[in-house]
Amino acid sequence: MSSIPDPTKEGAGFFTALFDFSFTNFVTPILVRFVYLLATVALVVSWLIFVFVGFAQGAGTGLTALILGPVFLVIYLAVIRMTLEFYLSVVRMSEDIHKRLPQA
């Protein structure tokens, strides 16, 4: 049993949170997984394009893209992950503070 709450099952749905103009529901916990998946796919596709273009220009360029590409891919993916985690932690802190405030 996991103690980590599932953000997709909490609170309002995606469209309810998206069109909540009072900002009582947050859309970030719902979108963060999708954005990370999209970023991962975009980085891998970009790397594959660089490899194909590199080999089209020459074997040396292609091998360089093939070998160094994953290093840059992991670095960019780590930066994206840390940024998304920061955004999510700010939203979670806000939700926690909101729960602790006296309800008027």
QUIMOGI-V877854 format. One line per field, one symbol per residue. psi: psi as a letter, one per 40 degrees, with the letter a starting at -180 (. if undefined). Layout:
psi=???
//
This chain:
psi=hhehihdeeiaiidddddfgeefdhhedddeddddddddddddddddddddddddddidddddddddddddddddddddddddddddddddddddddddeihh.
//
